[in-house]
């Protein structure tokens, strides 16, 4: 299973391998991930939520850190298992959204853009 730190490290390397400005020339977004503990959302205390995010500005990943940003354009939240499946490529954000394994707060189109970044991060 990929750790959050390993995932963030891969996100930071995207600039070396992928020209996001070509694929998303105007996609300047901040994407936040919230990983719940093993319990269902209704019973999982906030202390058991791990948050991290990445920020894209002018087609480049400029920040990838743990914690919450001051403002997120899209927030993806799911269980540890669902998020692990996303990071490992066993599930796309769209599949996870449709099957309700992940909730999306914000524009679903921005979640699609985040999915492209996840796919790129897995190529390293």
Legacy VTK file of the C-alpha trace (Angstrom):
# vtk DataFile Version 3.0
C-alpha trace
ASCII
DATASET POLYDATA
POINTS 124 float
0.000 0.000 0.000
1.352 3.437 -0.975
1.846 5.894 1.884
0.632 9.489 1.694
4.245 10.714 1.755
5.152 8.434 -1.163
2.138 9.698 -3.074
2.993 13.358 -2.404
6.555 12.686 -3.520
5.244 11.289 -6.806
2.899 14.267 -7.293
5.869 16.628 -6.862
7.722 14.796 -9.665
4.916 15.331 -12.179
6.518 18.549 -13.436
9.523 16.512 -14.585
7.457 14.118 -16.692
4.149 15.690 -17.707
3.366 18.998 -19.389
0.141 19.846 -17.593
-0.003 23.198 -19.344
-0.595 21.354 -22.622
-3.343 19.124 -21.228
-4.904 21.732 -18.910
-3.637 25.168 -19.956
-5.941 27.077 -17.624
-6.297 24.507 -14.870
-5.066 26.369 -11.793
-6.630 24.378 -8.987
-6.116 23.147 -5.471
-7.248 19.581 -4.844
-7.718 18.348 -1.287
-7.975 14.707 -0.234
-9.534 13.609 3.053
-8.903 10.020 4.062
-11.270 8.721 6.731
-10.289 6.073 9.233
-11.645 2.596 8.771
-15.141 3.460 10.025
-18.029 4.876 8.016
-18.161 8.659 7.576
-20.961 9.107 10.088
-19.062 7.336 12.867
-15.487 8.365 12.115
-14.317 11.145 14.453
-12.666 14.159 12.747
-9.378 13.278 14.447
-9.263 10.164 12.276
-9.292 12.135 9.031
-5.962 12.592 7.272
-5.905 15.531 4.861
-3.422 16.472 2.178
-3.524 18.496 -1.004
-1.760 19.567 -4.143
-1.883 22.886 -5.909
-1.490 23.438 -9.652
-0.624 26.915 -10.938
-0.042 27.700 -14.618
0.171 24.036 -15.467
2.748 23.151 -12.798
2.389 21.404 -9.464
3.606 24.091 -7.079
2.703 22.493 -3.767
1.945 19.001 -2.450
1.650 18.790 1.318
-0.166 17.211 4.224
-2.817 19.291 5.971
-5.553 21.465 4.504
-5.100 24.379 2.117
-6.590 27.787 2.855
-9.008 27.172 -0.039
-9.656 24.023 -2.070
-11.364 24.023 -5.470
-12.345 20.386 -5.110
-12.329 18.074 -2.097
-12.278 14.305 -2.454
-13.147 12.268 0.626
-13.226 8.540 1.114
-12.158 5.628 3.230
-8.571 4.528 3.561
-9.349 1.577 1.284
-11.022 3.695 -1.427
-8.208 6.241 -1.453
-5.566 3.513 -1.570
-7.349 2.059 -4.588
-7.266 5.494 -6.247
-3.570 6.008 -5.608
-2.668 2.505 -6.758
-4.719 2.762 -9.964
-7.275 0.111 -9.067
-10.030 2.734 -9.223
-10.460 6.079 -10.998
-11.964 9.122 -9.324
-14.951 8.892 -11.664
-15.559 5.223 -10.801
-15.195 5.998 -7.096
-17.635 8.915 -7.396
-20.229 6.895 -9.317
-20.065 4.013 -6.831
-20.159 6.483 -3.917
-16.840 5.263 -2.526
-15.565 8.846 -2.707
-17.510 12.062 -2.275
-16.666 15.126 -4.344
-17.234 18.622 -3.025
-16.787 21.161 -5.788
-16.864 20.802 -9.556
-16.790 17.221 -10.796
-14.816 18.521 -13.796
-12.022 19.483 -11.412
-12.109 15.955 -10.009
-11.595 14.689 -13.586
-8.535 16.933 -13.844
-7.253 15.527 -10.555
-7.711 12.040 -11.983
-5.305 12.895 -14.822
-2.740 13.949 -12.222
-3.216 10.712 -10.284
-2.633 8.718 -13.448
0.496 10.727 -14.244
1.820 10.261 -10.697
1.568 6.492 -11.037
3.893 6.472 -14.071
7.015 6.991 -11.942
LINES 1 125
124 0 1 2 3 4 5 6 7 8 9 10 11 12 13 14 15 16 17 18 19 20 21 22 23 24 25 26 27 28 29 30 31 32 33 34 35 36 37 38 39 40 41 42 43 44 45 46 47 48 49 50 51 52 53 54 55 56 57 58 59 60 61 62 63 64 65 66 67 68 69 70 71 72 73 74 75 76 77 78 79 80 81 82 83 84 85 86 87 88 89 90 91 92 93 94 95 96 97 98 99 100 101 102 103 104 105 106 107 108 109 110 111 112 113 114 115 116 117 118 119 120 121 122 123
